[in-house]
Every structure is written in structure tokens, then in C-alpha cells.
Amino acid sequence: MSTASGLPPSITVSSHDMDRLEAMLDGPTVAKTPAALALADELNRATVVAPEQMPEGVVMMHSRVECEDELHGDKHELTLVYPREADVDQGKVSILAPVGTALLGLAVGQSMDWDAPGGRKLRLRVKAVHAPKI
């Protein structure tokens, strides 16, 4: 994943999400899979803050994200979830899906280039982030 400039965007992750994601990555069914390694790379470069210090408009676990494909004009509404909660029909995207991993920690206005299944090029820009219901 990269931004339109070719560099990965800076990301912010809450310590709560970081703890839960690291525990998930340590699980025997997930550890060492390509998806887990990609997520671990993202988490390694994240700025980690306390949950109450998370800036508004940043994608966290269970956030509902409105994004737009800048290359094709398509609008998407996705909710970032843990693998067991994923449901494509409801727009619930697993954190272990490439687009899920790429969205974590992005802020409103940031965009990232992504190759969708089948090789279609997308440039997703985060338009709005709705905080998870706690």
C-alpha cells in the first residue's frame, strides 16, 4: 500500500486496538500468514496513542469509513472488523484483508493506492470516519 506520492501514509492507532491486534497476530491460525505479516508491518510504523487521545477522523477497529475511489468515482462505505466479524454483504471488511490493513489508522483526507482482487487499480480517499459504538 502506498499513497499517491508513493510513500506510505502516516497512521495512528489506539493502544487498545494495538493490544487486541497484536494478540490476534500471535494466534496460531494467523501468525506468519502473508496477511498477518502485512498487518504487522503497518502496526510497526504506527504512532500509538491512548484511546482517549485518538484524533477525530482516524480509522480504528469498528469504525465505519466512507471512502471514494478517486480513479473511478465509486463510493464505498466499509466497517473495519476482526476476521470473525467480516461480512462482505454488510460492508464489514476484515483487518486481515488488504484493504482493511491499508485503511487502519488513516485519517480523513488521506488516500492510498490499492490493487483490488483481479488487478483493478484503486485510489481510495477517506472522506469520513464514524467512530465505533462502544
C-alpha positions as a printed NumPy array, in Angstrom:
array([[  0.   ,   0.   ,   0.   ],
       [  1.186,   3.485,  -0.729],
       [ -0.159,   6.978,  -1.081],
       [ -0.441,   8.753,  -4.388],
       [  3.037,  10.151,  -3.653],
       [  4.413,   6.609,  -3.438],
       [  5.167,   6.817,   0.297],
       [  3.076,   5.064,   2.916],
       [  0.787,   7.498,   4.735],
       [  1.409,   8.129,   8.407],
       [ -1.027,   6.231,  10.604],
       [ -2.261,   6.49 ,  14.187],
       [ -3.535,   3.505,  16.173],
       [ -5.054,   3.419,  19.662],
       [ -3.23 ,   1.382,  22.286],
       [ -6.464,  -0.597,  22.789],
       [ -6.577,  -1.604,  19.098],
       [ -2.824,  -2.271,  19.103],
       [ -3.101,  -4.659,  22.063],
       [ -6.002,  -6.597,  20.529],
       [ -4.408,  -6.736,  17.071],
       [ -1.055,  -7.916,  18.421],
       [ -2.83 , -10.648,  20.427],
       [ -4.682, -11.714,  17.272],
       [ -1.415, -11.79 ,  15.31 ],
       [  0.142, -14.053,  17.942],
       [ -2.608, -16.647,  17.454],
       [ -1.531, -19.923,  15.828],
       [ -4.044, -19.711,  12.971],
       [ -2.947, -16.208,  11.957],
       [  0.768, -15.955,  12.764],
       [  3.132, -15.961,   9.789],
       [  0.389, -15.722,   7.149],
       [  1.015, -13.105,   4.429],
       [ -1.948, -11.079,   5.725],
       [ -0.589, -11.144,   9.286],
       [  2.872, -10.097,   8.126],
       [  1.403,  -7.185,   6.155],
       [ -0.622,  -6.042,   9.174],
       [  2.43 ,  -6.38 ,  11.442],
       [  4.379,  -4.127,   9.045],
       [  1.633,  -1.487,   9.258],
       [  1.496,  -1.702,  13.062],
       [  5.292,  -1.379,  13.307],
       [  5.195,   2.056,  11.675],
       [  2.118,   3.32 ,  13.523],
       [  2.064,   6.09 ,  16.094],
       [  0.312,   4.579,  19.119],
       [ -1.795,   6.788,  21.386],
       [ -4.134,   6.213,  24.316],
       [ -7.762,   5.651,  23.205],
       [ -8.896,   8.959,  24.721],
       [ -6.168,  10.761,  22.726],
       [ -7.184,   9.346,  19.338],
       [ -7.732,  12.232,  16.948],
       [-11.17 ,  12.513,  15.38 ],
       [-11.474,  11.256,  11.835],
       [ -8.961,   8.384,  12.161],
       [ -9.914,   4.837,  11.158],
       [ -9.966,   2.481,  14.146],
       [-11.305,  -1.01 ,  14.607],
       [-15.114,  -0.987,  14.197],
       [-15.05 ,   2.461,  12.558],
       [-17.467,   2.985,   9.691],
       [-15.48 ,   4.54 ,   6.861],
       [-16.812,   6.455,   3.886],
       [-14.281,   6.441,   1.066],
       [-14.176,   7.251,  -2.61 ],
       [-12.167,   5.69 ,  -5.393],
       [-10.513,   8.734,  -6.956],
       [ -9.697,   6.84 , -10.158],
       [-13.22 ,   5.569, -10.904],
       [-15.511,   7.772,  -8.786],
       [-17.031,   4.829,  -6.885],
       [-18.12 ,   5.487,  -3.307],
       [-17.747,   2.818,  -0.613],
       [-18.884,   2.517,   2.979],
       [-16.923,  -0.047,   4.972],
       [-16.678,  -1.073,   8.605],
       [-13.271,  -2.321,   9.758],
       [-13.681,  -5.522,  11.805],
       [-11.835,  -8.557,  13.155],
       [-11.769, -11.598,  10.833],
       [-14.573, -13.496,  12.591],
       [-16.896, -10.465,  12.15 ],
       [-16.24 ,  -9.958,   8.431],
       [-19.295,  -9.927,   6.16 ],
       [-18.872,  -8.547,   2.652],
       [-22.636,  -8.22 ,   2.142],
       [-22.833,  -5.869,   5.153],
       [-19.675,  -3.945,   4.182],
       [-17.718,  -5.407,   7.106],
       [-14.108,  -5.73 ,   5.984],
       [-11.587,  -7.847,   7.879],
       [ -8.485,  -6.138,   9.21 ],
       [ -6.598,  -9.015,   7.53 ],
       [ -7.989,  -8.164,   4.082],
       [ -5.516,  -5.992,   2.169],
       [ -7.909,  -3.041,   2.054],
       [ -8.653,  -3.443,   5.781],
       [ -4.978,  -3.404,   6.674],
       [ -4.489,  -0.375,   4.425],
       [ -7.354,   1.597,   5.981],
       [ -6.307,   1.155,   9.627],
       [ -5.003,   4.414,  11.067],
       [ -5.718,   6.591,   8.026],
       [ -7.293,   9.989,   8.623],
       [ -9.952,  11.876,   6.708],
       [ -8.386,  13.299,   3.556],
       [ -5.653,  10.674,   3.268],
       [ -5.674,   8.317,   0.311],
       [ -3.929,   5.114,  -0.587],
       [ -3.356,   3.191,  -3.77 ],
       [ -4.582,  -0.375,  -3.703],
       [ -4.782,  -3.25 ,  -6.16 ],
       [ -8.222,  -4.832,  -5.833],
       [ -8.735,  -8.542,  -6.479],
       [ -8.393,  -9.103, -10.205],
       [ -5.729,  -6.404, -10.536],
       [ -8.034,  -3.359, -10.743],
       [ -6.206,  -0.244,  -9.543],
       [ -7.944,   1.873,  -6.913],
       [ -7.05 ,   5.076,  -5.122],
       [ -9.202,   5.212,  -2.03 ],
       [ -9.563,   8.549,  -0.236],
       [-11.056,   8.581,   3.24 ],
       [-13.993,  11.018,   3.156],
       [-15.495,  10.444,   6.626],
       [-14.894,   8.254,   9.654],
       [-17.673,   7.398,  12.073],
       [-16.364,   6.302,  15.48 ],
       [-17.278,   2.825,  16.658],
       [-20.198,   2.462,  19.006],
       [-18.744,   1.43 ,  22.342]])
